[in-house]
Amino acid sequence: MPGVNHLTYKMKGDNERSDDVTLVGYAKSEDDTKAARDERLSNPDIRAYWEKYGRENIDNLAAPDGSASEGYTNNAFNTPETDTYRCNNNNDNDDVPPNPAFDPDRRNGNYGIPVSECSDSGSGSSWAEDTVRRCCSKKVLYKRIPVLNLFENYRKDMIPSDLVAGITVGMSMVPQAIAYASVAGLPAKYGLYSSFLACFIYVIFGSCKNSAIGPTAIQAILIRENIHDKGPSFAILLCFLTGFVQLIMGALQLGFLVDFISGPVSAGFTSAAAIVIAMTQVKDLLGLNFSATKFTEVWVELSKNYQNISIGDAVLGFSCIIILFVLRKIKDVQFGSDCAKKTSFQRSMSRLLWFLSTARSILVVLTCGTIAFIYEECLKTGPPFKLSSNSTEPGLPNVMFPPFSATVDNQTYNFFNMTSTLGSGIIIVPLLSLLENISLAKVFSEGKPVDATQELIALGACNLLGSFVGSMPMSGGLSRGAINHASGAKSTVGSIYAGTIVIVSLLFLTPYFPYIPKAALAAVIISAVIFMIEFQVVKPMWRTKKIDLLPAAATFLCCLLIRLEVGILVGVTMNVLFLLYGSARPSVSVDKFKSEWGYEYIVITPDRSLAFPSVEYVRNVVSKAGVKQGYSSIPIVIDSRHVTGADFTVARGIKSLIEDFVQRNQLILFYNLKPSVVDIFRAVRPSEFHHCQTEHQLHNFLKDIMSHFERKKRKAETCSRIRLDVSNENKSPSCLIFRKKEKLSKKEFGYMPHFLKNDQLRYVAEFN
């Protein structure tokens, strides 16, 4: 095959971008002649690359006669390493392009290049300097501050789509923020405080164009469970600590932790949280007064207070739920069968219905608020339903440090007392915030990878800085993300318009918040979270892997009956136990084969790599198969195609397995074993260790071994015959001739019966 120069590329420390490849140089083949290189240099791109690194050295790459030059054997790599010339791979076939700019005095056509061009680890500078230089590179800055990339690529035609999406999301965010503040047990203003600054921060650090950061139902119920009705100060501190923990996790690239929360666990948690949230709103929906927040407590209180249900609140609440469900569905109404043939009226009606469906929450809240205002201010009779009692001063919040101490019910809490009260929420809330946002990003990623580390940084910045304006913990809401996606958002710029809508609400609409009926807010929350109950995942789990229903059910029940954090912990623990059990009990297939030469052998195949918890189990399976199915004589072949690694415990277990087979004179052979694993097994020095790589080697080895066993079998039969002859005192010449032809060795003679070895007959000596 003719020699070919290959462009040599290298990946540089970025597993999340497939285009992060750096050209290192050319790899030289053995017969890299001048003629072949001249042909390749006719390519303009390759020629330009070589021209860049010194035209005068191109002709020195081969001898004048066209043969490979001795000077082209990578002398630069084999010279003593210095701070200027260094490379990791000293390989004669890995030459690099000459670069006289690095050392003008060298003219042999083999120039080293700086380590920054060919290696990340051979730099003469300190590790800290290299780290700072890499972190401050343009690539890293553009990756960790995506707004820089947005500035370069943003186009004018993207403005209308982002504007429509941002306004629509903002209109839905305002009523949601007020409602979720109620779920968290906080005044309405804290929901709005959580909804404007994060929108602007996410534009700078966020990587998902459909994510709209703000309060969510799950975050609200987690806040309520972890602040234990201690008030806004604890919620704001929890927001600060959530952001701090997320930034630390982002710096340490711990976004992979959410991968340990499996789909069944996530479905069980989300469904239980939706039911818990809906149950906390039942009292407002029915106009009742009690303080229960847990699922079972709510049912107990309902059984005690059902006679106090307010007809006005119940009628308004259920009417709002029905209207919200109808508005949710009207966007699916089609005007005209073919989009291309629709009239302008039909297209306008479709857009109107879509807008009514998308803005349904704010329309219901505004309508109910207007009715309450008429009752209060015009009719002066008071509405027949309960109103929100919290009045909010208009204006933006003051910027101040989060509260590191608080006084609640005449009891003063310092920072340590507050963190102790928050407890596991300091870890659970950041993780679930990330999980919620990553789930949203994956739904609308359109097949693109999601950078969990970048989302951690973005969420951390939103929560940390949001705590300075009185925010509670937040994340990306799936409903708002769906609105963003349906509105055709082109970038994260739409969040700016959504944040502006919230600011306008804080400046001009806060005096009217007390007129919002509690039943209307409860209806908004219930109609939103009811669709979070994931009934649809049960049937696919049953069809695919029924055991996945166990962690899903355990998570659901524990979240519903105990606490959300406990449910998540139980579900993750069950999944980890399943993983450990699978690692400790791999599936091992045992098959018997017969070769074309007539001998039988057993192939045993573990379905995964061996680890220390599984080695004893595999050893027992192989031993039993060797005894029961192999009759302690048939060769055993271990197909190790899935064994990619091993540790000391595995190697010691394999050694014991080999010794078991050696003791009963049964062959055990390892097939398809990786060279690295071969070295590990050899390191424990088993008495015998047979292995091969190809099927041809396997059959040849088994053929030779079986031939050897046949010879030993015939010799053993000879020994038995001698024993029979001696016992019968048969000293016939034919027997002596047969024994002489077998030529038993001294070792085999030592295996002969004791009485025979002590016999003084003359033919016994013939075997020594």
N, C-alpha and C positions, 0 to 999 in steps of 0.2 A: 504494500500500500504506500503510495507516495507520501513524503513528509508534508505536513501542514502546520503552519503557524496558527495558533489559536489566540484570540483575544482573551486575556485572563481577567476575570472580574472578581470582586470581593464584596460580600455583604458587610456593612458597617453597623453593628450594634442596634439595629432597629427591626424588631420582629413583626412590627405592625404595618410596615409599608413595604410592598413588594418591589417598588421602584428605587429603593435606596441601594444602588449598586455603583461601585467605584471601579474604573478601569485601572488595573495595576500594570499590565504590560503584555508581552507576547510570550507564549510558551514555545520553546524550540523543540523540533523533532530531530531525530538522529540524522536524517538525510536532507537537511534543510539547505539546499543548494542555492547558489546565487541566482540561477535561472528561475527557480521556483519563487524566490523572494521577489525578484524583479517583476514577475507576473502578478504577484499579489500587491506589490507596490503601485501597480497601475490603477488600483482602486483609489479614487480621490480622497476618500476619508482616511484610509490607512496611510496614504502618502502624506497627507497633511499632519497626521499624528507623528510620523517619523521626522518630517521636516521640522516640527516644533522642537524636537529633542536633538537637533544637530544634523544638518544635511551632510556635512563632511564625513560623518561616521557611517553612513549607510553602506558605502562600498566596502568598508572594512569588515563587514559581517560575514564574508565568505572569501575563500581563497580565489585568486584570479582564474584558476582552472575550473571554477564552478563547484568544487567540492566543499564540504563543510569545513569551515576554518577552525583551527585549534583555538584561536582566540575567542571563538564564540561558545566556549564551554563554561560560561558563567563564572569567569574569573572574579568578577566584582563580588559575587556571593561568597567565594572561597577565600577572599582576602580577610585579614584580621578585622573584626568589627570595631568601628569607632562610632562616635556620636553622629558623624556625618553619613557614614555608609554602614547600614545594618539592615538585615532582613531575616525573617524567622526561618525560612525554608531554604536550606542549602542543598539545592537539587540542580544537577547539571542540566536538566531539561526545563528549568524554570528561569530563563533569562529575562531581563527587563530591558526596555528601550534605553539606548544611551542618552545621557543628558550632560553635555559638556558644561552647561551653566553651573552645575554643582561642583565641578572640578576641572577647570579649563586646561590644567596641565596634563591630564590623562588623555591619551590619543590612541588607545588600542581598540576602540570600538566596544568596550565593555565597561560601561560606567555604572556605578552604583547610584541609586536614587535615595533621597532622604527617607527615613523611616516613616514619616507622615504620609508618603506616597505608597508605601508597600506594607506597612505594619502598624498596628495600633499599640503594640506593646514594647517596641524597641526604642523608644524615644530617649534622648539624653536628658530631657527635662524631667522634673519631678512629677510624681503621680498627681499631686494636687494641681499643678499647672496644667497638665494634660486634661484633667477633669474639668477645670474651669474653662479651658479653651474649647472643649467639646460642648459644654453646656451653653456657652455663649456664641456658638456658631449660628449662622443664619438659618440653617436647616432646623436646629432645635428651637430657636426663637419662633420661627414660623409655625412649628408644630405645637408648641406649648402656648403660644399667643395667636390663635387662629385669626383674630381680627386683622393681623398684618397681611395675611394671605387674602382676606376678604377685601381689603382696600385695593389690592392689585387686580382682583378679578370681578369686582362688582360692576354691573352694567346698568344702564338706565332702564332697559326693558324689564329689569327685575323689581323696580320700585313699585309699580301698581300691584303686583301680586303680594309683595311683602306688606304693603299698606293695607290691603283688604284683609289679609290674614291677621295682621297685628291688631287692627280695630275689632275684628270679630272675636279674637281671643280675649282682648281687653274687656269687651262687653260681657263675656261669659265669666271672666276672672273675678269681676267685682262681686256679683252675688255669691260665687263660690267661696271667695275669701271671707265674706261676712258669715256664711253658713259654717265653714270649717272652723272659724274662730269659736263659734258656738259649740261645735263638737269637742274642741280642745278645752272648753270651759273658760274661755277668755272673752273679753269685750270685743266687739266687732272691729274696732280700729286696728287691733293687732293683726287681724287677717289681712287688712289692706296694707299695713306697714310691711308685711311680708311679701307683698306682691309687686312693688315698683322698683326698688333698688336692684333686686336680683335680676330683673329683666335686662337692665343695662350692663350688669357685670357679666351675665352669661354671653352677651354679644362678644365680649372681649375674650373669654376663655372657653366658651362652649364649642362643641364640635358637631352637634346634632341640630339641623335647621328646624326640625319640627318640635323640639323640646321647649316648653314654656314653663319656666321655673316659678313656683309659688306654693301656697298651701295645698295639701292634698288630703283626702279622707283618711288614708292610712297613717300619714304623719300626724294628723290631728288626733286620732284615737290613741296613738303611741304617746303623744304629749300628755294627753289627759291621764293615761295610766301611770306615767312616770313622774309627773309633778305633784300628784296626790292632792289636787285642789289647793296648792300653795300659792297660786296666783301668777301674774304675768312675769314677775322677776325670775322665777324658776324656769319659765318657758324661754325667756330671753337668754339666760345663762346656758340652758340646754342647746339653744341655737348656736351660741358662741363655741361651746365645747364640741358640738357636732361638726362645725366648720373646721375647728382645730384638728380634730381626729381625722377628718377626711383629707386635709392637706398633708398630714403626716403619712397617711396611707398612700397618698398620691406620690409623695417624695420617695417612699420605699417601694412603689409600684406593687401595691397589695390589692389591686383591683381584682386579681384572680380569686380572691376569697369568696366573691359572690357566686363563683362556679360551684361551690360546695352546697349552695341552696338549689336543690334540683327542681325540675318542673313540677312533680307531684307535691313537694313541700310548699313551693310557691303558690300553687293552686289552692292547697288546703288553707294556707295562711290568708290569702286574698279573700277567699270565700267566707272564712270565719270572720275576718275583719269587716267585711261588708255587712254581714248579719249583725255584728255587734254595733256598728255605727247606726244601722237602721233602727235597731232596738233602742238606742239612746235617744232617738228622735221621736219615738212613739208618744212620749209624755207631752211633748210640744204639739204633736199632731192632734192629740185628743184633748189638749187644754188641761192636763193634769199637773200637779205639783208634787214631785218627789225627787230625791237626789240619787237614786240608784243608777249605776253606770254599767254594771256587768249583766250579762245575758240572763242568768238565773235570777238575779236580784230584780231586774225589770219585770219579769213574769210574776214574781211574788208580789211586787207593788201593784201591778195591774190587777191581780186578783183581789187585792184589798181596796182599791180605789176606783174600780170600774163604774160604780154608781155616781162618781163625781165627774164623769166625762162631760165636757162642754160641747153642746150641739153646734154652736157657731164655729168653734175651732175645728171640730171633726168635719163639718160640711165644707168649710174652706179648704182644709188640708187635703181631703180626698178629691175635691174638685180640682185643686192644683195638680195633684198627681195624675189625674185623668188627662187634663189639658197638656201636661208635659209629655205624657206618653203619646198623645195624638200628634203634637208638634214634632216629636222625635221621628215619627213615621212619615210625615207629609213630604219630607224631602225625597222620598222614593216615588212619589206620584209623577208619572210621565205625561208630558204634553207632546203628542206626536210620537210616532213609532221610530222614525229615522232622524238622527241628529242633523244630518245634512239637509233634510227637507223641512226642518222646523221653521215656522214663520217667526218674525221678530216678536210678536205677541207671545207665542209659545215659549220662546227663549226667555223673555222677560218674566213670565209667570214661573218658569222653572227656577230662575235666580231668586225670585221673591220667596218661593216656598223654601228654598235652601236657606235663605237668610232667616226666615221665621223659625225654621227648625234649629239652626245653629244658635240663634240668640234667644232661644225659648226661656232660659233661666232668667235673664234680665227682664224679658217682657213680662213674665209672671210676677216677678218681684215688684216691678214698677207699677203694674196694674193693681196688685193687692195693696201696695203702699199708697197709691192714689185713692183707692176706696177708703182706706183707714184715715187718710188726711181729710177727706170729705166728711166722714163721720165726726172727726175731732174738731176741725176748724170751721166747717160750714154748718153742719147740723147740730153741733154742740151736744150730741147725745152719747158719744162714745161708741166705738164699734162693738159688735157682739163677739169679738174674738180678742185674744191677748196680743199685745204689741211688744216689740223689743223694748226693754226698759233702759237699755244703755244709751245714754246720749254721748255723742262724740264731738269734741271741739273741732271746727274746721281748721285745715292747715296741715302742713307736713310735720312729721315728728322731729324733735330735737336730736341732733347728733351727739351722742355721749357714750362713754364706756359701758359695757354690759354690767349689770349689778352683780358684784362679787360678795354682797351681803344683803340681807333682806329681813324685814320684820313682818311677821304674819301672826295675827291673833295674839299680839303682845309678846311674841316670842322672837328673839333675834337669832338669825342664822348667819354664821360666817361662811366663808367659801367652802371649807371642809364639810361643814354640816349640810350645805346645799348639795355638794357633789355626792355625799352619802345618801341624801334623800333621792337624788336622781338615779343612783345605783347603776344597774346594768343598762339603763337607757343611754348612757354615754357611749356605749359600744353598739347597742342594738339599733338605735335611731340612725347613726351614720351608715351602717351597713344596709339597712332596709331602704334608706333614702337612695343609696347608690343602686340597689337592686331595682327599685321602682323606675329610676331614670334609665338604667341600662335596658330594662325590658321595653320601655318606650322607644329607646333609640333603635333596638333590634327590630321592632315591629315595622318601623318606617325607614330602615336603613337601605332598602332596595338592594340587598345582597352585599353591601359594602361592609367591611369590618368595623366594629365599634371599638374605639380606643377607651378602655375602661379607666386607664390611668388619667387620661385627659379629662374624662367626666368627673373623676374624683377631685381633680384640681379645680374644675369649674364649680362643682357643688360646694367644695370647701370654701372657695372664695365668696360664693353667694351667701352661705350661712354665716361665715365669720364676719364679713363686712355688714351683712344684714342685721346682725345682732346690735350694731351700733345705732340703728334706727328703730329698735324695738321689735325686731322680727322674731317670729317663732320658726322652728325648723321647717324646711321646705324641700321640695323635690320637683321633678317633672311630672305633671299630671297627664295620665293617659287620655282623658277626655279632651283636654286642651291640645294635646299633641294630635289627636284625631282631627280636631277643628283646623289646626294649622295645616295638616296634610291635605284635608279636603279643600281648604282655601287656596291651595297652590303656592304655599310659601317657598321661596327660592333660596332663602338664607336666614341666618339668625337675626337679621336686621328687623324682622317683624316684631321681635320682642321689645324693641324701642317704642314702637307705636302702642303696644299693649301696656307697657309701663306708663306711657303718657296718659292713657285712658284712666289708669288707677290714680295717677297724680291729680287729674282733673276731678275725679270723684272725691278725693280727700280735700281738695280746695273748695269745692262748691256743693257737694251733695251730702256731706256728713251731717248737717242739721236735720236732714230728713230721714236718717237711719232709724230713729225711734219709731217711725210710722210703719216700719216693715213688720207685718204679722209674724209671730213665731211659727204658726202653722204653715205659712208659705215657705219660710226657710227650711222647715222640716221636710216639706214636700220636695223641695229642690234637692236636698241631701239624699232622701230615700230614692227618688227617681234616678239619681246619679249612681248610687252605690249598688242598687239592686242588680244592675247589669255586670257588676264585678263578680257575682257568684258564678263560678265556673262549673256548671253542671255538664257542659259539653265534653270535658276532659275525661269523665269517668269511663265512657264507652271505649275510647281509644286505648286507655290504660288497660282495660279488661282484655281487649283484643291483642295487645302487644305483650305486656308483661304484668300479670295479675299481682305480683308481689309489690309492685309500685303503689298499689292501692293502700297498703299498710301504712307507709309513712304519710301518705296524703290524708288518710282517715285519722291517724294519730295526731297529726298537726292540726287538722280541723277541729277535732274534739277538745284538744288541750287549749287551743286559742279561744275556742268558744266558751269553755267551762272554767278555765283557770285564768291565764293571762296570755297575751300575744307573744311575749318574749319566751315564755315557757313552751308554747307550741312550736315556735321556730327551733328552739334548742332540742326539743324532743325529735322533731322531724329530721334535723341535720344529724343528730346522734344515730338515729335509725339508719339513715343512708350510709354513714361512715361504717356502722357495724356490718351492713350488707357488703360494702366494699372490702372490709377486712375479711369477712367470711369467704367472699369470692377469691381473695388472695390466698387464704389459708386452705381452701378446698377447691382447687382448680378441677375442671372437667378433664378426665383422662380416658381416652379411647383405647381399647385393646382389640386388635385384629390379628387373625392368624392367616398366614400366606403359605403357599407352596411354590417353590421355584421350578424352573423347567428341568433342573437336574434331579428333582424328586425330593429334596430335603424341605422340611418345614421350618418356619421361624415365625415369631410373634412380634408385631410392631405395636409399641405403646407410645401414644402421642399426647403429651400435656397440651392443653389449649392456651396456655399463657406462660410467661416467664416464671421461673422459680424464685421464691423468696423464702426467708427463714421461717415464716409461719407454715409454709406449705411443704417443706422438704420431707418431714416425717410422714405426712399423708401420702405423698407421691412414692416414697420409699416402700410403704406398706402395700400400696396398690401394685407396684411393680413386683414385689416379692411374692404376693399372693398369686399374681398372674403367672409368674415363673414356676410356682409349685403346682397350682391347680390346672392351669391351661397348658403350661409348658412341661408338665410331668417331671420337673427338675432336670430336664435334659435338653429340651428344645431351645435353641438360641433366642435371646431376647434382644430386640433392636429398639432403642429409645430414639424416636424421631424428635429431634430438638429444634425444629425449625422456629418454634415460638420462644425458645429460651434465648433471650437477648442479653442476660446478665446473671450474675450470681455473686453471693457474698461468702464469707468464711463458713457460716453455719450451713449453707447449701453445699459447699464443697466438702465439708466434713460428713454431711449426710450421704452424699454421693459416694464418698470413700467407703462408708459403712455398707452401703448397698452393694458396691463392687465386691467387698470382702464376703458378704453373704453368698454371692453367686460363686465366688472362687472356692469357698468351702464345700459346696456341693457340685463342683466341677461342671457348672453351667455357664455358658458364654453369655456375656452382656456387652452389647456394642452400642455406642452413641453415634447417631447419624445426623448430619446437617448441623453440627455443633459449631458455633461461632469461634473463631480463633482466640478471641479474648477470654471466652469461657473455658476453652481448652487449657489455656495457661493457668487459670484459677484452679481447675480441677487437678492439674498436674502438681500444683504447688503443695497440695496436702499429701503427695506421694502415695497414691494407692498402689497396691501390689501388682495389679494389672489394670491397664486403661486402654481400651480399644476404641478407636473412633475413625470415621471416614466422612467424606464430604459429598461424593457423588453416588448415584445409584449404581454405576458401573463398579466403583470401588467396593460398594456394599456387597454386591453379588459375588465379586471375585474373592473378597475376604471370607464370606460365608462358605463359598465353595471350597476354599483351601482349608478352612477350619473343619468343615464336615468331613473332608477327606482325611484329615488328621485324626478326627474322632473315629472314623471307620477303621483306620489302622490300629488305633488303641483298642478298639472293640475286638478286633481279630486277635490281638495279643492277649487280651483278657480271656477270650475263649480258649486260647492255647493254655493259659495258666489253669483254667478249669479242667481242661483235658488232661494235663499233667497230674493234677490232683486225683482225677478219676483213675488214671493209669497206675499211680502209686498205690492208691487204696486197693486196687485190684491186683497189685503186684504184676502189672503188665509191663514187661521189659522188651517188647517187640522192637526189632530194628526200624520198622516203619515209623513208629512213634518217635524214635530218636532222630530220624531224618527230618521229620516234620518240625521238631523242636529246634534243630540246628538251622533250618531255613528261616525260622522266625527271628533268631538272633536277639533274644531278650537282653535288655541292658541290665546292669547291676541294680539300678534303681527299681526297675520293674521286677527284677528277681527278688528284691526286698519286700515287695508287696505279696509274694507268694505265701501260701499257708505255712504256719509255723512248723507243722509236723514234716512238711516237705523239705524245708530248709535244714532241718536236723537229720534228714535221711542221709545215709552214707553211700547210697547207690552211686555207681560210677558215672551215670549220665547226668547227675545233678551238677557235677563240676564243669560240664561242657557249657553251662550258661554263664560262667564267671569270665 
